[in-house]
Amino acid sequence: MARPSDFWRNLIRELMTERGVSMRRLGQMTGISRKAIGRFVKGQSTLSMDRLETLLAVFGYVLDVVPRKEARPCL
């Protein structure tokens, strides 16, 4: 099973490819360094949730919390 960070890493990489956005351009648009973006998409580091949200916003996505249908309340 893939780690959650792999999902986000792959999504950002795919969106960059689909939209033709370079790491340099994404950095300019978000204020996140090109090096930090590069390390993240290569699996060499992680990003904070707020930085991930910033990257996703460029592509029109937001992070959201959705309850699982099979989840049972713990109380």
N, C-alpha and C positions, 0 to 999 in steps of 0.2 A: 504494500500500500504506500502510495506517495505521501510525503510529508506535506502539510498545508502550505509551507513556504514554497515548495516546488510548484504547486498549483498557481500561486500568484506570480512567481517568476516566469512560468511558461505563458501565462496570460499576458503579462506585460510584453514579453518578447514577441508573441504572436501579434498583439495590437500594433507594436512598433513596425513590424514587417508589413502587416496589412495596410497600414496608413502611411508607410514610407517615412516614418519619423526616426531620425538618428538619435543616438544617445546625446550627442552635443545639442541638438535642437530640443530634445526633451528636457535636458538640463536648463537650457535658456528659458523654456516655458514654465518650469517649476521652481527654479532656484535651487534645485538639488544638483550637486556636482556630477559631471559626466562620469567621473571615476566611481562615485558611489553607485550610480545607476549601472555602470558596467560590472562592478563587483557583484551586485545583486543579480543581474540577469545571467551571469556566469556561475552562480551558485557559490561564490566566494565569501559572501556576507549576507546579512539580513537587513531589512529596513524596519523602522518603527511604523506603527499603524498609521500615524499621521502622514508620514512620507508616502506610504503606500496609497493612502487616500488621495494625496496630491497627484501622484502619477495616474491613478485611475480617473480622476476628474478630467484630466486632459483629453481622455478618450471617451468621456461621457458616461462613466460608470461611478457608482458609489458603493461603499461597504454597507452592509445591512445585516441585522440579526433577524433570523427567521426561525421560529420554533419548528422542531422536527415533529412530524405527525405521530411517530411512534414513541416520542419522549413521554415519560411519566413524571408528574410533579414529584419532587423529593420531599415535600411537606405533607 
